[in-house]
Amino acid sequence: MAQNRRLETDEDFKEAMERQVHVRVFQHDYIINSGGIISKFDDTIISIQGSVSELAYHRRDQCEFFEMKKR
């Protein structure tokens, strides 16, 4: 079963990116991305790679990001 930890600060995003943990993204209470890893981030955009050819960009101020940890 997965546990979710909310990612909010630059430190949270940096740690998740370095550990290559899977991330779940919500927008307006709907899951819009699940299972990818953070490839880049800055103050406005989080870039998540789901596969070799799948790259998604999400606005930081419009989405909620959660790290998915296995128990």
All heavy atoms as a GROMACS GRO file, in nm:
protein
  595
    1MET      N    1   0.084  -0.118   0.000
    1MET     CA    2   0.000   0.000   0.000
    1MET      C    3   0.089   0.124   0.000
    1MET      O    4   0.190   0.130   0.068
    1MET     CB    5  -0.091  -0.004   0.122
    1MET     CG    6  -0.182   0.113   0.134
    1MET     SD    7  -0.309   0.078   0.255
    1MET     CE    8  -0.448   0.118   0.158
    2ALA      N    9   0.050   0.225  -0.075
    2ALA     CA   10   0.131   0.347  -0.087
    2ALA      C   11   0.094   0.449   0.020
    2ALA      O   12  -0.022   0.460   0.059
    2ALA     CB   13   0.111   0.409  -0.224
    3GLN      N   14   0.195   0.519   0.067
    3GLN     CA   15   0.174   0.634   0.155
    3GLN      C   16   0.208   0.757   0.075
    3GLN      O   17   0.298   0.754  -0.008
    3GLN     CB   18   0.270   0.628   0.274
    3GLN     CG   19   0.237   0.528   0.379
    3GLN     CD   20   0.338   0.540   0.492
    3GLN    OE1   21   0.457   0.548   0.469
    3GLN    NE2   22   0.289   0.541   0.613
    4ASN      N   23   0.137   0.865   0.100
    4ASN     CA   24   0.162   0.988   0.025
    4ASN      C   25   0.218   1.095   0.117
    4ASN      O   26   0.170   1.113   0.228
    4ASN     CB   27   0.032   1.039  -0.038
    4ASN     CG   28  -0.020   0.943  -0.142
    4ASN    OD1   29   0.056   0.882  -0.214
    4ASN    ND2   30  -0.151   0.929  -0.149
    5ARG      N   31   0.320   1.167   0.068
    5ARG     CA   32   0.377   1.279   0.140
    5ARG      C   33   0.370   1.400   0.048
    5ARG      O   34   0.415   1.395  -0.066
    5ARG     CB   35   0.523   1.251   0.177
    5ARG     CG   36   0.586   1.365   0.255
    5ARG     CD   37   0.729   1.331   0.289
    5ARG     NE   38   0.813   1.349   0.174
    5ARG     CZ   39   0.918   1.430   0.169
    5ARG    NH1   40   0.956   1.496   0.275
    5ARG    NH2   41   0.989   1.442   0.059
    6ARG      N   42   0.312   1.507   0.098
    6ARG     CA   43   0.294   1.627   0.017
    6ARG      C   44   0.429   1.695  -0.007
    6ARG      O   45   0.509   1.711   0.084
    6ARG     CB   46   0.198   1.722   0.087
    6ARG     CG   47   0.161   1.839   0.004
    6ARG     CD   48   0.069   1.932   0.082
    6ARG     NE   49   0.028   2.038  -0.005
    6ARG     CZ   50  -0.096   2.061  -0.040
    6ARG    NH1   51  -0.193   1.988   0.008
    6ARG    NH2   52  -0.125   2.159  -0.122
    7LEU      N   53   0.452   1.737  -0.131
    7LEU     CA   54   0.573   1.811  -0.169
    7LEU      C   55   0.536   1.957  -0.186
    7LEU      O   56   0.449   1.990  -0.268
    7LEU     CB   57   0.630   1.755  -0.300
    7LEU     CG   58   0.663   1.606  -0.301
    7LEU    CD1   59   0.703   1.562  -0.440
    7LEU    CD2   60   0.770   1.573  -0.201
    8GLU      N   61   0.602   2.043  -0.109
    8GLU     CA   62   0.568   2.185  -0.115
    8GLU      C   63   0.688   2.276  -0.137
    8GLU      O   64   0.679   2.372  -0.212
    8GLU     CB   65   0.497   2.228   0.014
    8GLU     CG   66   0.367   2.156   0.037
    8GLU     CD   67   0.300   2.200   0.164
    8GLU    OE1   68   0.338   2.150   0.272
    8GLU    OE2   69   0.211   2.286   0.156
    9THR      N   70   0.797   2.248  -0.071
    9THR     CA   71   0.913   2.337  -0.075
    9THR      C   72   1.014   2.290  -0.180
    9THR      O   73   1.009   2.176  -0.227
    9THR     CB   74   0.982   2.342   0.062
    9THR    OG1   75   1.038   2.213   0.091
    9THR    CG2   76   0.885   2.383   0.171
   10ASP      N   77   1.108   2.379  -0.213
   10ASP     CA   78   1.216   2.342  -0.304
   10ASP      C   79   1.295   2.224  -0.250
   10ASP      O   80   1.336   2.136  -0.326
   10ASP     CB   81   1.311   2.460  -0.326
   10ASP     CG   82   1.253   2.565  -0.420
   10ASP    OD1   83   1.152   2.538  -0.486
   10ASP    OD2   84   1.312   2.675  -0.427
   11GLU      N   85   1.313   2.221  -0.120
   11GLU     CA   86   1.385   2.110  -0.055
   11GLU      C   87   1.311   1.978  -0.076
   11GLU      O   88   1.373   1.875  -0.106
   11GLU     CB   89   1.401   2.139   0.095
   11GLU     CG   90   1.483   2.037   0.168
   11GLU     CD   91   1.631   2.045   0.136
   11GLU    OE1   92   1.679   2.152   0.096
   11GLU    OE2   93   1.698   1.941   0.150
   12ASP      N   94   1.178   1.980  -0.063
   12ASP     CA   95   1.097   1.859  -0.088
   12ASP      C   96   1.113   1.810  -0.231
   12ASP      O   97   1.133   1.691  -0.255
   12ASP     CB   98   0.949   1.887  -0.062
   12ASP     CG   99   0.916   1.916   0.082
   12ASP    OD1  100   0.995   1.879   0.171
   12ASP    OD2  101   0.808   1.976   0.106
   13PHE      N  102   1.105   1.903  -0.328
   13PHE     CA  103   1.117   1.865  -0.468
   13PHE      C  104   1.258   1.815  -0.501
   13PHE      O  105   1.274   1.718  -0.575
   13PHE     CB  106   1.080   1.983  -0.560
   13PHE     CG  107   0.933   2.013  -0.559
   13PHE    CD1  108   0.886   2.131  -0.504
   13PHE    CD2  109   0.842   1.925  -0.614
   13PHE    CE1  110   0.751   2.159  -0.503
   13PHE    CE2  111   0.706   1.952  -0.614
   13PHE     CZ  112   0.661   2.070  -0.558
   14LYS      N  113   1.358   1.879  -0.444
   14LYS     CA  114   1.496   1.837  -0.468
   14LYS      C  115   1.520   1.696  -0.415
   14LYS      O  116   1.579   1.612  -0.483
   14LYS     CB  117   1.593   1.936  -0.402
   14LYS     CG  118   1.738   1.903  -0.426
   14LYS     CD  119   1.829   2.005  -0.363
   14LYS     CE  120   1.974   1.966  -0.385
   14LYS     NZ  121   2.065   2.057  -0.319
   15GLU      N  122   1.472   1.669  -0.294
   15GLU     CA  123   1.488   1.537  -0.234
   15GLU      C  124   1.417   1.430  -0.316
   15GLU      O  125   1.472   1.323  -0.343
   15GLU     CB  126   1.435   1.538  -0.091
   15GLU     CG  127   1.448   1.406  -0.019
   15GLU     CD  128   1.385   1.410   0.119
   15GLU    OE1  129   1.374   1.519   0.178
   15GLU    OE2  130   1.345   1.302   0.166
   16ALA      N  131   1.295   1.458  -0.359
   16ALA     CA  132   1.218   1.363  -0.440
   16ALA      C  133   1.286   1.338  -0.575
   16ALA      O  134   1.289   1.225  -0.624
   16ALA     CB  135   1.076   1.414  -0.461
   17MET      N  136   1.343   1.443  -0.633
   17MET     CA  137   1.412   1.429  -0.761
   17MET      C  138   1.539   1.346  -0.746
   17MET      O  139   1.565   1.256  -0.827
   17MET     CB  140   1.446   1.568  -0.818
   17MET     CG  141   1.508   1.563  -0.956
   17MET     SD  142   1.528   1.725  -1.031
   17MET     CE  143   1.655   1.794  -0.928
   18GLU      N  144   1.616   1.372  -0.642
   18GLU     CA  145   1.741   1.297  -0.619
   18GLU      C  146   1.715   1.150  -0.590
   18GLU      O  147   1.789   1.064  -0.635
   18GLU     CB  148   1.820   1.360  -0.506
   18GLU     CG  149   1.882   1.493  -0.542
   18GLU     CD  150   1.946   1.564  -0.425
   18GLU    OE1  151   1.929   1.520  -0.309
   18GLU    OE2  152   2.014   1.666  -0.448
   19ARG      N  153   1.610   1.121  -0.514
   19ARG     CA  154   1.578   0.982  -0.479
   19ARG      C  155   1.497   0.911  -0.588
   19ARG      O  156   1.473   0.792  -0.579
   19ARG     CB  157   1.502   0.978  -0.347
   19ARG     CG  158   1.589   1.020  -0.230
   19ARG     CD  159   1.524   1.006  -0.092
   19ARG     NE  160   1.408   0.925  -0.085
   19ARG     CZ  161   1.288   0.967  -0.045
   19ARG    NH1  162   1.270   1.092  -0.008
   19ARG    NH2  163   1.185   0.885  -0.038
   20GLN      N  164   1.454   0.986  -0.689
   20GLN     CA  165   1.376   0.936  -0.802
   20GLN      C  166   1.251   0.860  -0.756
   20GLN      O  167   1.220   0.752  -0.805
   20GLN     CB  168   1.462   0.849  -0.892
   20GLN     CG  169   1.573   0.924  -0.958
   20GLN     CD  170   1.647   0.841  -1.062
   20GLN    OE1  171   1.635   0.720  -1.067
   20GLN    NE2  172   1.723   0.909  -1.144
   21VAL      N  173   1.180   0.922  -0.664
   21VAL     CA  174   1.055   0.861  -0.616
   21VAL      C  175   0.942   0.894  -0.713
   21VAL      O  176   0.946   0.995  -0.783
   21VAL     CB  177   1.018   0.908  -0.472
   21VAL    CG1  178   1.121   0.863  -0.373
   21VAL    CG2  179   1.001   1.057  -0.467
   22HIS      N  180   0.843   0.810  -0.716
   22HIS     CA  181   0.727   0.834  -0.801
   22HIS      C  182   0.638   0.941  -0.739
   22HIS      O  183   0.625   0.950  -0.617
   22HIS     CB  184   0.649   0.704  -0.820
   22HIS     CG  185   0.727   0.602  -0.896
   22HIS    ND1  186   0.730   0.598  -1.032
   22HIS    CD2  187   0.808   0.502  -0.853
   22HIS    CE1  188   0.808   0.499  -1.071
   22HIS    NE2  189   0.857   0.439  -0.964
   23VAL      N  190   0.579   1.021  -0.826
   23VAL     CA  191   0.501   1.137  -0.783
   23VAL      C  192   0.360   1.128  -0.838
   23VAL      O  193   0.337   1.079  -0.949
   23VAL     CB  194   0.569   1.267  -0.834
   23VAL    CG1  195   0.487   1.389  -0.798
   23VAL    CG2  196   0.709   1.279  -0.777
   24ARG      N  197   0.265   1.175  -0.760
   24ARG     CA  198   0.125   1.184  -0.803
   24ARG      C  199   0.089   1.333  -0.802
   24ARG      O  200   0.118   1.404  -0.706
   24ARG     CB  201   0.036   1.106  -0.707
   24ARG     CG  202  -0.108   1.103  -0.751
   24ARG     CD  203  -0.188   1.007  -0.669
   24ARG     NE  204  -0.154   0.871  -0.713
   24ARG     CZ  205  -0.173   0.763  -0.642
   24ARG    NH1  206  -0.224   0.771  -0.523
   24ARG    NH2  207  -0.141   0.645  -0.690
   25VAL      N  208   0.022   1.379  -0.908
   25VAL     CA  209  -0.013   1.520  -0.924
   25VAL      C  210  -0.164   1.535  -0.928
   25VAL      O  211  -0.233   1.464  -1.001
   25VAL     CB  212   0.048   1.578  -1.054
   25VAL    CG1  213   0.016   1.727  -1.066
   25VAL    CG2  214   0.198   1.554  -1.060
   26PHE      N  215  -0.215   1.629  -0.848
   26PHE     CA  216  -0.358   1.661  -0.845
   26PHE      C  217  -0.380   1.804  -0.892
   26PHE      O  218  -0.300   1.893  -0.864
   26PHE     CB  219  -0.412   1.652  -0.702
   26PHE     CG  220  -0.423   1.513  -0.649
   26PHE    CD1  221  -0.312   1.449  -0.593
   26PHE    CD2  222  -0.544   1.445  -0.652
   26PHE    CE1  223  -0.322   1.321  -0.542
   26PHE    CE2  224  -0.555   1.317  -0.601
   26PHE     CZ  225  -0.444   1.255  -0.546
   27GLN      N  226  -0.490   1.823  -0.963
   27GLN     CA  227  -0.533   1.958  -1.000
   27GLN      C  228  -0.685   1.961  -0.986
   27GLN      O  229  -0.754   1.876  -1.043
   27GLN     CB  230  -0.492   1.991  -1.143
   27GLN     CG  231  -0.521   2.134  -1.182
   27GLN     CD  232  -0.466   2.169  -1.319
   27GLN    OE1  233  -0.449   2.082  -1.404
   27GLN    NE2  234  -0.440   2.295  -1.341
   28HIS      N  235  -0.736   2.055  -0.909
   28HIS     CA  236  -0.879   2.066  -0.881
   28HIS      C  237  -0.935   1.934  -0.826
   28HIS      O  238  -1.042   1.887  -0.868
   28HIS     CB  239  -0.957   2.109  -1.004
   28HIS     CG  240  -0.908   2.235  -1.066
   28HIS    ND1  241  -0.914   2.356  -1.002
   28HIS    CD2  242  -0.849   2.258  -1.186
   28HIS    CE1  243  -0.862   2.449  -1.080
   28HIS    NE2  244  -0.822   2.392  -1.192
   29ASP      N  245  -0.861   1.872  -0.734
   29ASP     CA  246  -0.900   1.747  -0.668
   29ASP      C  247  -0.909   1.625  -0.761
   29ASP      O  248  -0.972   1.525  -0.728
   29ASP     CB  249  -1.033   1.763  -0.593
   29ASP     CG  250  -1.022   1.862  -0.478
   29ASP    OD1  251  -0.912   1.872  -0.418
   29ASP    OD2  252  -1.121   1.929  -0.448
   30TYR      N  253  -0.848   1.631  -0.878
   30TYR     CA  254  -0.842   1.518  -0.970
   30TYR      C  255  -0.697   1.480  -0.995
   30TYR      O  256  -0.611   1.567  -1.009
   30TYR     CB  257  -0.908   1.552  -1.106
   30TYR     CG  258  -1.055   1.571  -1.097
   30TYR    CD1  259  -1.111   1.699  -1.092
   30TYR    CD2  260  -1.141   1.462  -1.093
   30TYR    CE1  261  -1.247   1.717  -1.084
   30TYR    CE2  262  -1.278   1.479  -1.085
   30TYR     CZ  263  -1.330   1.606  -1.081
   30TYR     OH  264  -1.466   1.624  -1.072
   31ILE      N  265  -0.671   1.350  -1.005
   31ILE     CA  266  -0.537   1.305  -1.039
   31ILE      C  267  -0.515   1.332  -1.188
   31ILE      O  268  -0.592   1.286  -1.272
   31ILE     CB  269  -0.519   1.154  -1.012
   31ILE    CG1  270  -0.530   1.125  -0.864
   31ILE    CG2  271  -0.384   1.106  -1.066
   31ILE    CD1  272  -0.526   0.977  -0.830
   32ILE      N  273  -0.410   1.408  -1.219
   32ILE     CA  274  -0.380   1.436  -1.360
   32ILE      C  275  -0.251   1.370  -1.404
   32ILE      O  276  -0.221   1.366  -1.524
   32ILE     CB  277  -0.376   1.588  -1.388
   32ILE    CG1  278  -0.270   1.658  -1.303
   32ILE    CG2  279  -0.513   1.650  -1.366
   32ILE    CD1  280  -0.246   1.802  -1.343
   33ASN      N  281  -0.171   1.319  -1.310
   33ASN     CA  282  -0.048   1.249  -1.344
   33ASN      C  283  -0.012   1.159  -1.227
   33ASN      O  284  -0.024   1.198  -1.112
   33ASN     CB  285   0.064   1.350  -1.371
   33ASN     CG  286   0.183   1.288  -1.438
   33ASN    OD1  287   0.227   1.178  -1.404
   33ASN    ND2  288   0.238   1.359  -1.536
   34SER      N  289   0.034   1.039  -1.258
   34SER     CA  290   0.068   0.946  -1.151
   34SER      C  291   0.180   0.852  -1.196
   34SER      O  292   0.175   0.801  -1.308
   34SER     CB  293  -0.054   0.864  -1.111
   34SER     OG  294  -0.023   0.780  -1.004
   35GLY      N  295   0.279   0.834  -1.111
   35GLY     CA  296   0.382   0.734  -1.136
   35GLY      C  297   0.509   0.784  -1.199
   35GLY      O  298   0.604   0.709  -1.214
   36GLY      N  299   0.514   0.910  -1.240
   36GLY     CA  300   0.636   0.964  -1.299
   36GLY      C  301   0.733   1.012  -1.193
   36GLY      O  302   0.703   1.014  -1.074
   37ILE      N  303   0.852   1.052  -1.239
   37ILE     CA  304   0.952   1.109  -1.148
   37ILE      C  305   0.983   1.253  -1.190
   37ILE      O  306   0.970   1.288  -1.307
   37ILE     CB  307   1.082   1.025  -1.143
   37ILE    CG1  308   1.145   1.015  -1.280
   37ILE    CG2  309   1.056   0.888  -1.085
   37ILE    CD1  310   1.284   0.955  -1.279
   38ILE      N  311   1.023   1.332  -1.094
   38ILE     CA  312   1.055   1.473  -1.122
   38ILE      C  313   1.189   1.479  -1.195
   38ILE      O  314   1.288   1.424  -1.149
   38ILE     CB  315   1.062   1.554  -0.991
   38ILE    CG1  316   0.926   1.555  -0.923
   38ILE    CG2  317   1.109   1.697  -1.020
   38ILE    CD1  318   0.926   1.618  -0.786
   39SER      N  319   1.189   1.544  -1.312
   39SER     CA  320   1.314   1.557  -1.387
   39SER      C  321   1.375   1.696  -1.370
   39SER      O  322   1.497   1.710  -1.370
   39SER     CB  323   1.293   1.526  -1.534
   39SER     OG  324   1.200   1.614  -1.591
   40LYS      N  325   1.291   1.800  -1.356
   40LYS     CA  326   1.337   1.937  -1.333
   40LYS      C  327   1.228   2.013  -1.260
   40LYS      O  328   1.111   1.977  -1.267
   40LYS     CB  329   1.363   2.009  -1.466
   40LYS     CG  330   1.485   1.960  -1.538
   40LYS     CD  331   1.504   2.017  -1.677
   40LYS     CE  332   1.471   2.161  -1.699
   40LYS     NZ  333   1.504   2.211  -1.833
   41PHE      N  334   1.269   2.120  -1.193
   41PHE     CA  335   1.171   2.209  -1.132
   41PHE      C  336   1.232   2.347  -1.117
   41PHE      O  337   1.353   2.363  -1.114
   41PHE     CB  338   1.122   2.155  -0.997
   41PHE     CG  339   1.225   2.159  -0.887
   41PHE    CD1  340   1.232   2.269  -0.801
   41PHE    CD2  341   1.313   2.054  -0.868
   41PHE    CE1  342   1.326   2.272  -0.701
   41PHE    CE2  343   1.406   2.057  -0.768
   41PHE     CZ  344   1.413   2.167  -0.684
   42ASP      N  345   1.144   2.446  -1.111
   42ASP     CA  346   1.185   2.582  -1.078
   42ASP      C  347   1.071   2.646  -0.998
   42ASP      O  348   0.985   2.577  -0.947
   42ASP     CB  349   1.224   2.662  -1.203
   42ASP     CG  350   1.112   2.682  -1.302
   42ASP    OD1  351   0.993   2.669  -1.264
   42ASP    OD2  352   1.140   2.711  -1.419
   43ASP      N  353   1.068   2.776  -0.991
   43ASP     CA  354   0.968   2.845  -0.909
   43ASP      C  355   0.826   2.834  -0.963
   43ASP      O  356   0.730   2.851  -0.888
   43ASP     CB  357   1.004   2.994  -0.897
   43ASP     CG  358   1.130   3.016  -0.817
   43ASP    OD1  359   1.169   2.925  -0.741
   43ASP    OD2  360   1.190   3.124  -0.830
   44THR      N  361   0.811   2.806  -1.092
   44THR     CA  362   0.678   2.804  -1.151
   44THR      C  363   0.635   2.670  -1.211
   44THR      O  364   0.516   2.642  -1.216
   44THR     CB  365   0.667   2.911  -1.263
   44THR    OG1  366   0.768   2.886  -1.360
   44THR    CG2  367   0.683   3.051  -1.207
   45ILE      N  368   0.730   2.589  -1.257
   45ILE     CA  369   0.697   2.466  -1.330
   45ILE      C  370   0.768   2.345  -1.268
   45ILE      O  371   0.883   2.353  -1.230
   45ILE     CB  372   0.740   2.477  -1.478
   45ILE    CG1  373   0.669   2.592  -1.548
   45ILE    CG2  374   0.718   2.346  -1.554
   45ILE    CD1  375   0.524   2.571  -1.575
   46ILE      N  376   0.695   2.233  -1.263
   46ILE     CA  377   0.753   2.105  -1.225
   46ILE      C  378   0.744   2.015  -1.348
   46ILE      O  379   0.637   1.998  -1.405
   46ILE     CB  380   0.677   2.038  -1.109
   46ILE    CG1  381   0.664   2.131  -0.989
   46ILE    CG2  382   0.741   1.906  -1.070
   46ILE    CD1  383   0.793   2.164  -0.919
   47SER      N  384   0.857   1.957  -1.389
   47SER     CA  385   0.862   1.870  -1.504
   47SER      C  386   0.869   1.725  -1.456
   47SER      O  387   0.956   1.689  -1.378
   47SER     CB  388   0.986   1.903  -1.588
   47SER     OG  389   1.003   1.810  -1.690
   48ILE      N  390   0.775   1.642  -1.502
   48ILE     CA  391   0.767   1.503  -1.458
   48ILE      C  392   0.779   1.411  -1.578
   48ILE      O  393   0.706   1.426  -1.677
   48ILE     CB  394   0.635   1.477  -1.382
   48ILE    CG1  395   0.633   1.564  -1.257
   48ILE    CG2  396   0.619   1.330  -1.349
   48ILE    CD1  397   0.509   1.553  -1.175
   49GLN      N  398   0.871   1.314  -1.567
   49GLN     CA  399   0.892   1.218  -1.674
   49GLN      C  400   0.826   1.086  -1.637
   49GLN      O  401   0.860   1.024  -1.536
   49GLN     CB  402   1.040   1.197  -1.699
   49GLN     CG  403   1.068   1.109  -1.816
   49GLN     CD  404   1.214   1.112  -1.858
   49GLN    OE1  405   1.296   1.176  -1.795
   49GLN    NE2  406   1.243   1.044  -1.967
   50GLY      N  407   0.732   1.042  -1.720
   50GLY     CA  408   0.661   0.918  -1.695
   50GLY      C  409   0.725   0.799  -1.763
   50GLY      O  410   0.722   0.688  -1.712
   51SER      N  411   0.784   0.821  -1.879
   51SER     CA  412   0.855   0.718  -1.952
   51SER      C  413   0.959   0.786  -2.039
   51SER      O  414   0.976   0.908  -2.031
   51SER     CB  415   0.758   0.635  -2.038
   51SER     OG  416   0.705   0.714  -2.141
   52VAL      N  417   1.025   0.710  -2.124
   52VAL     CA  418   1.130   0.768  -2.208
   52VAL      C  419   1.075   0.881  -2.296
   52VAL      O  420   1.138   0.984  -2.313
   52VAL     CB  421   1.194   0.659  -2.296
   52VAL    CG1  422   1.291   0.719  -2.396
   52VAL    CG2  423   1.264   0.556  -2.210
   53SER      N  424   0.957   0.863  -2.348
   53SER     CA  425   0.901   0.961  -2.441
   53SER      C  426   0.790   1.048  -2.381
   53SER      O  427   0.729   1.126  -2.452
   53SER     CB  428   0.847   0.890  -2.565
   53SER     OG  429   0.744   0.802  -2.528
   54GLU      N  430   0.762   1.033  -2.253
   54GLU     CA  431   0.652   1.108  -2.191
   54GLU      C  432   0.707   1.208  -2.089
   54GLU      O  433   0.766   1.171  -1.989
   54GLU     CB  434   0.556   1.013  -2.120
   54GLU     CG  435   0.442   1.084  -2.052
   54GLU     CD  436   0.360   0.988  -1.968
   54GLU    OE1  437   0.381   0.866  -1.974
   54GLU    OE2  438   0.275   1.040  -1.893
   55LEU      N  439   0.687   1.336  -2.118
   55LEU     CA  440   0.731   1.443  -2.030
   55LEU      C  441   0.615   1.539  -2.011
   55LEU      O  442   0.556   1.586  -2.109
   55LEU     CB  443   0.851   1.515  -2.091
   55LEU     CG  444   0.928   1.612  -2.005
   55LEU    CD1  445   0.986   1.540  -1.882
   55LEU    CD2  446   1.040   1.676  -2.083
   56ALA      N  447   0.578   1.566  -1.886
   56ALA     CA  448   0.465   1.654  -1.857
   56ALA      C  449   0.513   1.773  -1.773
   56ALA      O  450   0.600   1.758  -1.688
   56ALA     CB  451   0.357   1.578  -1.782
   57TYR      N  452   0.456   1.889  -1.800
   57TYR     CA  453   0.488   2.011  -1.727
   57TYR      C  454   0.364   2.055  -1.649
   57TYR      O  455   0.256   2.065  -1.707
   57TYR     CB  456   0.531   2.122  -1.823
   57TYR     CG  457   0.655   2.087  -1.901
   57TYR    CD1  458   0.647   2.026  -2.025
   57TYR    CD2  459   0.781   2.112  -1.848
   57TYR    CE1  460   0.761   1.993  -2.096
   57TYR    CE2  461   0.896   2.080  -1.918
   57TYR     CZ  462   0.885   2.022  -2.042
   57TYR     OH  463   0.999   1.988  -2.112
   58HIS      N  464   0.382   2.081  -1.520
   58HIS     CA  465   0.270   2.121  -1.435
   58HIS      C  466   0.305   2.250  -1.363
   58HIS      O  467   0.416   2.263  -1.309
   58HIS     CB  468   0.240   2.012  -1.332
   58HIS     CG  469   0.208   1.880  -1.394
   58HIS    ND1  470   0.090   1.855  -1.459
   58HIS    CD2  471   0.280   1.766  -1.400
   58HIS    CE1  472   0.091   1.731  -1.503
   58HIS    NE2  473   0.205   1.674  -1.470
   59ARG      N  474   0.209   2.341  -1.362
   59ARG     CA  475   0.230   2.468  -1.291
   59ARG      C  476   0.225   2.443  -1.141
   59ARG      O  477   0.134   2.378  -1.090
   59ARG     CB  478   0.124   2.570  -1.332
   59ARG     CG  479   0.146   2.620  -1.474
   59ARG     CD  480   0.056   2.736  -1.507
   59ARG     NE  481   0.057   2.840  -1.407
   59ARG     CZ  482   0.137   2.948  -1.410
   59ARG    NH1  483   0.219   2.964  -1.510
   59ARG    NH2  484   0.130   3.039  -1.317
   60ARG      N  485   0.324   2.495  -1.074
   60ARG     CA  486   0.339   2.473  -0.930
   60ARG      C  487   0.226   2.537  -0.849
   60ARG      O  488   0.184   2.483  -0.748
   60ARG     CB  489   0.474   2.530  -0.888
   60ARG     CG  490   0.532   2.470  -0.768
   60ARG     CD  491   0.676   2.508  -0.758
   60ARG     NE  492   0.723   2.493  -0.622
   60ARG     CZ  493   0.847   2.500  -0.584
   60ARG    NH1  494   0.940   2.524  -0.673
   60ARG    NH2  495   0.879   2.485  -0.460
   61ASP      N  496   0.176   2.651  -0.895
   61ASP     CA  497   0.072   2.722  -0.821
   61ASP      C  498  -0.069   2.666  -0.847
   61ASP      O  499  -0.163   2.702  -0.777
   61ASP     CB  500   0.076   2.872  -0.851
   61ASP     CG  501   0.052   2.904  -0.998
   61ASP    OD1  502   0.062   2.813  -1.082
   61ASP    OD2  503   0.026   3.022  -1.028
   62GLN      N  504  -0.085   2.578  -0.945
   62GLN     CA  505  -0.216   2.525  -0.979
   62GLN      C  506  -0.233   2.378  -0.943
   62GLN      O  507  -0.343   2.324  -0.954
   62GLN     CB  508  -0.244   2.542  -1.128
   62GLN     CG  509  -0.254   2.687  -1.170
   62GLN     CD  510  -0.277   2.700  -1.320
   62GLN    OE1  511  -0.283   2.602  -1.392
   62GLN    NE2  512  -0.290   2.823  -1.366
   63CYS      N  513  -0.125   2.312  -0.902
   63CYS     CA  514  -0.129   2.169  -0.875
   63CYS      C  515  -0.079   2.136  -0.735
   63CYS      O  516  -0.010   2.216  -0.673
   63CYS     CB  517  -0.043   2.094  -0.976
   63CYS     SG  518  -0.098   2.113  -1.147
   64GLU      N  519  -0.114   2.017  -0.690
   64GLU     CA  520  -0.063   1.963  -0.564
   64GLU      C  521   0.019   1.840  -0.599
   64GLU      O  522  -0.022   1.758  -0.681
   64GLU     CB  523  -0.177   1.924  -0.471
   64GLU     CG  524  -0.262   2.041  -0.427
   64GLU     CD  525  -0.380   1.992  -0.346
   64GLU    OE1  526  -0.476   1.943  -0.406
   64GLU    OE2  527  -0.372   2.003  -0.222
   65PHE      N  528   0.135   1.827  -0.535
   65PHE     CA  529   0.228   1.720  -0.567
   65PHE      C  530   0.249   1.633  -0.443
   65PHE      O  531   0.268   1.684  -0.333
   65PHE     CB  532   0.363   1.779  -0.611
   65PHE     CG  533   0.351   1.867  -0.731
   65PHE    CD1  534   0.323   2.002  -0.717
   65PHE    CD2  535   0.368   1.816  -0.858
   65PHE    CE1  536   0.311   2.085  -0.828
   65PHE    CE2  537   0.355   1.897  -0.969
   65PHE     CZ  538   0.327   2.032  -0.955
   66PHE      N  539   0.246   1.502  -0.465
   66PHE     CA  540   0.263   1.408  -0.356
   66PHE      C  541   0.365   1.301  -0.394
   66PHE      O  542   0.359   1.246  -0.505
   66PHE     CB  543   0.130   1.340  -0.320
   66PHE     CG  544   0.030   1.433  -0.261
   66PHE    CD1  545  -0.056   1.504  -0.342
   66PHE    CD2  546   0.023   1.450  -0.124
   66PHE    CE1  547  -0.149   1.592  -0.288
   66PHE    CE2  548  -0.069   1.537  -0.069
   66PHE     CZ  549  -0.155   1.609  -0.150
   67GLU      N  550   0.455   1.272  -0.302
   67GLU     CA  551   0.550   1.163  -0.319
   67GLU      C  552   0.480   1.034  -0.280
   67GLU      O  553   0.411   1.028  -0.180
   67GLU     CB  554   0.670   1.187  -0.226
   67GLU     CG  555   0.765   1.074  -0.217
   67GLU     CD  556   0.875   1.099  -0.118
   67GLU    OE1  557   0.916   1.215  -0.099
   67GLU    OE2  558   0.920   1.002  -0.055
   68MET      N  559   0.497   0.932  -0.361
   68MET     CA  560   0.435   0.803  -0.332
   68MET      C  561   0.543   0.711  -0.276
   68MET      O  562   0.641   0.680  -0.345
   68MET     CB  563   0.375   0.743  -0.459
   68MET     CG  564   0.264   0.826  -0.517
   68MET     SD  565   0.215   0.776  -0.684
   68MET     CE  566   0.189   0.603  -0.664
   69LYS      N  567   0.527   0.670  -0.152
   69LYS     CA  568   0.622   0.580  -0.088
   69LYS      C  569   0.556   0.446  -0.065
   69LYS      O  570   0.441   0.439  -0.021
   69LYS     CB  571   0.670   0.636   0.046
   69LYS     CG  572   0.753   0.761   0.035
   69LYS     CD  573   0.823   0.789   0.163
   69LYS     CE  574   0.734   0.864   0.259
   69LYS     NZ  575   0.804   0.909   0.379
   70LYS      N  576   0.628   0.341  -0.091
   70LYS     CA  577   0.578   0.207  -0.062
   70LYS      C  578   0.601   0.177   0.086
   70LYS      O  579   0.703   0.214   0.142
   70LYS     CB  580   0.650   0.102  -0.146
   70LYS     CG  581   0.630   0.120  -0.292
   70LYS     CD  582   0.518   0.038  -0.340
   70LYS     CE  583   0.506   0.055  -0.491
   70LYS     NZ  584   0.386   0.010  -0.542
   71ARG      N  585   0.505   0.112   0.149
   71ARG     CA  586   0.521   0.074   0.291
   71ARG      C  587   0.584  -0.062   0.301
   71ARG      O  588   0.574  -0.146   0.222
   71ARG     CB  589   0.388   0.068   0.362
   71ARG     CG  590   0.338   0.203   0.394
   71ARG     CD  591   0.250   0.210   0.511
   71ARG     NE  592   0.138   0.115   0.514
   71ARG     CZ  593   0.038   0.126   0.595
   71ARG    NH1  594   0.033   0.225   0.678
   71ARG    NH2  595  -0.059   0.040   0.597
   0.00000   0.00000   0.00000
